[in-house]
């Protein structure tokens, strides 16, 4: 059953939301050769779970709090609980939350509207949630990075009926994270900004720290923000280059920690027991010692598609694997079956943290 987003918001059960704060192992959702079907891979024991999720044949532009996010043809945003849509089982109530459409691209001579109408799945570069939209709707803010210039918009699930658009001068946004009710933003130049959202208002975007100096820059750089806790904010800087087959391949990964007092990035040489997972999902970190099968001091990454190049990387999907921080090398620590599935996938795989809701 599909309910409107505003109706769903009234049925929150915030006392159960605390369950989502516990560390849980991320799994990899991989699309199959059957249209609209995805498999769930447990990389800890190198198994493909006997679960298949049914949804339309679209890219996921985000994964957060156990939900995945997609963009519809009219530029509306939809939240989907994948575990509530398992093949062969009855769909759970509230498994889909439909949000209002985002502002349409301009119908100008540059052809923006025509381009994004054709490539609407990529209109939202990345999306994140601050809380589970069912268990804690009053605390759930949906933040999206969208459009040609990677601007930002947000919607308070239990309050807003339309999107609020943040400062259009802040462009090239890569990721947004929420720490203690404050939002931190990193852009393509690895600069950090911050803003607040309350139930009644939101603040202007403020500059926090300049970008990394002296680092190699190419058009294919990615920056990920990872909140380890309320006081530690990391940035994973990923540099990809085109290889001889004209495909993206990750060549360099660096880690930086934000010094809040000095307002600058400090390079970090080790993650200790932490394993980090990046991609189209909201970046996440877990203690590897809690989950045998994942390696400490590793960064697991998925390949990405650049909207400007007609998604050509999906033809092969070669740029995925893990980066060993201690030994500064790249590995592919997946089973042969998982690697084959990823290479044959119709859409980019995405990390999810499954949450088994009781409602």
C-alpha distance (Angstrom), angle and dihedral (degrees) to the residues before:
residue distance angle dihedral
X1 . . .
X2 3.79 . .
X3 3.79 119.9 .
X4 3.78 129.4 -173.6
X5 3.79 114.8 -97.6
X6 3.80 92.7 -116.9
X7 3.82 93.0 53.0
X8 3.77 92.1 48.1
X9 3.79 91.2 51.5
X10 3.81 91.1 63.0
X11 3.81 92.2 61.0
X12 3.79 99.6 61.1
X13 3.79 121.4 143.0
X14 3.78 102.9 -162.1
X15 3.79 95.8 177.3
X16 3.78 89.1 70.3
X17 3.78 93.7 49.3
X18 3.80 90.6 82.9
X19 3.79 87.7 74.2
X20 3.78 88.6 69.8
X21 3.80 92.4 61.2
X22 3.78 92.9 69.9
X23 3.77 119.4 98.2
X24 3.76 110.8 -97.7
X25 3.80 129.1 176.9
X26 3.79 115.7 -100.8
X27 3.78 117.4 -128.6
X28 3.77 131.2 -161.8
X29 3.80 122.0 -113.5
X30 3.80 110.7 -154.0
X31 3.81 125.9 -175.7
X32 3.80 116.9 -126.2
X33 3.80 133.3 -144.9
X34 3.81 87.5 -97.7
X35 3.78 108.1 90.1
X36 3.79 113.4 -107.5
X37 3.81 95.1 5.8
X38 3.81 126.3 119.3
X39 3.81 132.9 -173.5
X40 3.79 126.9 -146.1
X41 3.82 115.6 -133.2
X42 3.79 121.7 -160.1
X43 3.78 102.3 -155.0
X44 3.80 93.2 -174.7
X45 3.80 91.0 75.0
X46 3.82 95.8 17.6
X47 3.79 93.7 -117.7
X48 3.77 134.5 137.1
X49 3.79 105.3 -134.8
X50 3.76 119.5 -126.8
X51 3.79 90.3 -110.7
X52 3.77 130.9 106.1
X53 3.77 124.3 -172.0
X54 3.78 121.0 -149.3
X55 3.76 121.8 -147.0
X56 3.77 137.3 132.4
X57 3.77 117.6 -72.4
X58 3.79 98.6 -89.9
X59 3.79 140.8 124.9
X60 3.80 119.3 -102.0
X61 3.81 109.0 -127.4
X62 3.77 93.6 -168.9
X63 3.78 147.6 5.9
X64 3.79 119.2 -157.0
X65 3.82 137.5 151.8
X66 3.81 90.2 -0.4
X67 3.83 93.6 -54.4
X68 3.80 129.8 105.6
X69 3.80 124.8 -143.9
X70 3.79 130.7 -144.0
X71 3.81 138.0 177.4
X72 3.80 121.0 -126.6
X73 3.80 127.5 -143.6
X74 3.81 91.5 -97.6
X75 3.86 89.7 52.5
X76 3.80 92.1 -104.9
X77 3.81 117.3 144.3
X78 3.81 122.2 -125.9
X79 3.81 128.4 -164.8
X80 3.79 115.9 -151.1
X81 3.80 131.1 -169.7
X82 3.83 101.4 -147.6
X83 3.80 96.9 -165.1
X84 3.80 89.2 58.1
X85 3.80 91.2 59.2
X86 3.79 102.5 55.2
X87 3.79 116.2 155.8
X88 3.78 112.9 -100.6
X89 3.81 95.0 18.3
X90 3.77 131.8 95.5
X91 3.78 113.0 -95.6
X92 3.78 113.2 -110.5
X93 3.76 122.6 -120.7
X94 3.80 113.5 -100.3
X95 3.81 92.8 21.4
X96 3.83 90.8 129.7
X97 3.80 126.0 48.6
X98 3.79 116.0 -173.1
X99 3.80 118.1 -155.1
X100 3.82 128.2 -165.6
X101 3.82 121.3 -85.9
X102 3.78 119.9 -89.3
X103 3.79 120.2 -121.8
X104 3.79 110.1 -71.3
X105 3.81 120.7 -113.1
X106 3.80 113.6 -99.6
X107 3.79 116.9 -89.7
X108 3.79 93.4 -132.6
X109 3.77 137.1 142.5
X110 3.79 89.7 -92.2
X111 3.78 90.0 71.3
X112 3.81 96.4 -122.9
X113 3.80 95.2 145.1
X114 3.79 92.6 48.0
X115 3.82 92.3 47.8
X116 3.80 95.7 48.5
X117 3.79 93.6 42.1
X118 3.80 87.2 59.0
X119 3.81 93.8 42.1
X120 3.81 100.2 33.4
X121 3.84 92.9 141.4
X122 3.81 86.9 69.9
X123 3.81 97.6 45.2
X124 3.81 87.8 99.4
X125 3.78 108.6 54.3
X126 3.80 93.7 -169.7
X127 3.80 138.5 -11.1
X128 3.79 134.4 -165.8
X129 3.81 140.6 -175.8
X130 3.80 127.4 -144.0
X131 3.82 94.3 -152.9
X132 3.79 141.5 2.9
X133 3.83 105.9 -73.0
X134 3.81 93.1 -140.7
X135 3.78 104.1 35.5
X136 3.79 95.7 40.1
X137 3.78 109.4 14.2
X138 3.81 94.0 154.5
X139 3.80 89.7 63.4
X140 3.81 96.5 39.6
X141 3.78 117.1 111.6
X142 3.80 118.2 175.9
X143 3.81 113.0 -149.2
X144 3.80 121.3 -172.1
X145 3.79 133.5 -172.2
X146 3.77 106.4 -150.2
X147 3.77 149.7 161.8
X148 3.77 135.0 28.8
X149 3.81 93.9 -53.2
X150 3.82 96.4 41.5
X151 3.81 95.4 -118.4
X152 3.81 123.5 172.1
X153 3.79 135.7 -115.5
X154 3.79 133.3 171.2
X155 3.78 140.1 -162.9
X156 3.83 126.8 -163.5
X157 3.77 101.5 -139.7
X158 3.80 99.9 -144.8
X159 3.82 96.0 37.7
X160 3.80 116.3 29.5
X161 3.78 128.4 75.5
X162 3.81 94.8 -174.8
X163 3.78 137.4 31.6
X164 3.80 121.0 -91.9
X165 3.80 113.6 -140.6
X166 3.78 119.6 -143.9
X167 3.81 127.8 -144.5
X168 3.81 107.6 -43.5
X169 3.79 89.6 -153.0
X170 3.82 89.2 70.4
X171 3.81 102.4 81.1
X172 3.78 137.7 158.7
X173 3.81 92.0 49.4
X174 3.80 114.6 178.1
X175 3.82 106.3 178.9
X176 3.79 142.6 -8.0
X177 3.83 126.1 -152.8
X178 3.79 131.6 -179.6
X179 3.81 120.8 -135.0
X180 3.80 119.4 176.7
X181 3.81 92.8 -21.1
X182 3.81 91.4 -51.1
X183 3.80 120.6 111.2
X184 3.80 121.5 -139.5
X185 3.79 121.7 -161.3
X186 3.80 130.2 -164.6
X187 3.79 122.3 -164.2
X188 3.79 134.7 -160.3
X189 3.83 89.7 -87.5
X190 3.85 88.9 54.2
X191 3.80 91.0 -114.7
X192 3.81 116.4 149.3
X193 3.80 125.9 -134.2
X194 3.79 131.9 173.8
X195 3.79 139.5 -158.0
X196 3.81 138.8 169.2
X197 3.79 130.9 -127.1
X198 3.80 120.8 -165.8
X199 3.79 131.4 173.2
X200 3.79 89.0 -97.2
X201 3.80 106.6 33.3
X202 3.79 148.7 -10.6
X203 3.78 132.9 -128.7
X204 3.77 132.4 -124.9
X205 3.78 117.0 -93.4
X206 3.80 111.6 -94.2
X207 3.79 128.8 -158.4
X208 3.84 114.4 -117.5
X209 3.81 111.2 168.1
X210 3.79 139.4 -1.9
X211 3.78 123.4 -115.7
X212 3.78 127.7 -91.2
X213 3.79 113.1 -72.5
X214 3.80 123.2 -139.4
X215 3.79 96.5 13.8
X216 3.79 120.9 133.9
X217 3.78 112.5 -100.9
X218 3.80 127.9 -157.1
X219 3.82 133.9 158.4
X220 3.81 87.8 -100.2
X221 3.78 102.4 63.9
X222 3.78 122.1 129.5
X223 3.79 127.8 -164.9
X224 3.81 122.7 -162.2
X225 3.80 127.1 -170.7
X226 3.80 118.6 -144.9
X227 3.81 122.0 -174.0
X228 3.81 108.5 -155.1
X229 3.80 91.6 -179.7
X230 3.79 139.6 -36.4
X231 3.81 92.5 -62.7
X232 3.81 105.1 33.7
X233 3.79 122.1 71.7
X234 3.81 119.9 174.9
X235 3.78 132.3 -169.9
X236 3.79 122.0 -152.8
X237 3.80 109.9 -154.2
X238 3.81 111.9 -158.9
X239 3.78 122.7 -171.8
X240 3.81 119.9 -164.0
X241 3.78 128.6 -175.0
X242 3.78 135.5 -172.7
X243 3.80 113.9 -99.7
X244 3.81 128.9 -151.5
X245 3.81 89.6 -79.3
X246 3.81 90.9 54.9
X247 3.81 91.8 -110.5
X248 3.80 129.7 131.0
X249 3.79 114.5 -103.2
X250 3.81 124.6 177.7
X251 3.81 108.7 -119.6
X252 3.79 103.6 169.7
X253 3.81 139.1 25.0
X254 3.80 124.7 -174.7
X255 3.79 131.1 176.8
X256 3.80 126.0 -145.9
X257 3.79 132.9 -177.9
X258 3.80 122.2 -148.7
X259 3.79 114.9 -120.9
X260 3.79 99.9 -149.0
X261 3.80 93.7 -167.1
X262 3.81 97.0 49.7
X263 3.82 94.8 33.1
X264 3.77 95.9 -131.1
X265 3.80 143.3 105.0
X266 3.81 119.4 -101.9
X267 3.80 118.1 -162.0
X268 3.78 112.9 -117.5
X269 3.81 120.8 -151.4
X270 3.80 100.4 -167.6
X271 3.79 140.9 29.6
X272 3.79 94.8 -161.1
X273 3.80 109.8 -154.7
X274 3.81 93.2 -10.7
X275 3.81 125.3 112.0
X276 3.82 117.5 -164.4
X277 3.82 127.6 -154.2
X278 3.81 120.3 -159.0
X279 3.79 136.8 173.6
X280 3.80 133.4 92.0
X281 3.82 87.0 -26.2
X282 3.78 125.5 89.0
X283 3.80 99.7 -86.2
X284 3.78 113.6 -105.1
X285 3.78 141.0 -175.0
X286 3.82 130.3 -154.4
X287 3.82 135.0 179.1
X288 3.80 101.8 -100.1
X289 3.80 91.8 -152.6
X290 3.81 88.2 67.8
X291 3.79 92.0 58.2
X292 3.82 116.2 45.4
X293 3.76 108.6 -150.0
X294 3.80 95.5 46.5
X295 3.78 116.0 89.2
X296 3.81 123.2 -128.9
X297 3.79 117.3 -123.4
X298 3.82 90.2 26.6
X299 3.80 131.5 125.1
X300 3.81 112.6 -151.7
X301 3.80 113.5 -157.3
X302 3.79 138.5 -178.1
X303 3.76 126.7 -147.4
X304 3.76 118.4 -100.3
X305 3.79 136.5 -150.1
X306 3.77 122.8 -130.2
X307 3.79 109.7 -138.5
X308 3.81 91.9 -145.6
X309 3.79 93.4 61.0
X310 3.80 100.2 54.7
X311 3.80 93.5 -107.0
X312 3.80 91.9 -75.7
X313 3.78 93.1 158.9
X314 3.78 90.5 70.9
X315 3.79 88.4 73.5
X316 3.79 89.9 74.9
X317 3.81 110.6 1.8
X318 3.79 94.6 -153.8
X319 3.80 101.0 152.1
X320 3.79 104.7 83.0
X321 3.77 134.3 101.2
X322 3.79 136.4 81.9
X323 3.77 138.9 -58.2
X324 3.81 117.9 -136.7
X325 3.80 102.9 -143.7
X326 3.80 96.6 -165.8
X327 3.80 96.1 49.3
X328 3.82 95.2 31.2
X329 3.79 94.8 -132.3
X330 3.79 139.3 121.2
X331 3.80 122.9 -116.5
X332 3.80 138.0 178.2
X333 3.82 101.3 -141.8
X334 3.80 95.9 175.9
X335 3.78 131.9 110.0
X336 3.79 119.1 -100.9
X337 3.81 89.6 -109.4
X338 3.81 93.4 53.0
X339 3.81 92.9 46.9
X340 3.80 90.7 49.8
X341 3.81 91.4 49.6
X342 3.80 91.7 50.4
X343 3.79 92.9 49.5
X344 3.81 91.3 49.9
X345 3.81 95.2 44.5
X346 3.79 119.0 124.9
X347 3.81 91.9 -147.6
X348 3.80 134.6 27.6
X349 3.82 112.3 -81.0
X350 3.77 116.7 -117.6
X351 3.80 136.0 -154.8
X352 3.81 115.6 -118.7
X353 3.79 133.3 179.5
X354 3.82 103.6 -143.8
X355 3.79 115.1 -136.2
X356 3.76 119.7 -167.3
X357 3.79 104.8 -147.5
X358 3.79 119.0 -158.1
X359 3.79 92.5 -147.9
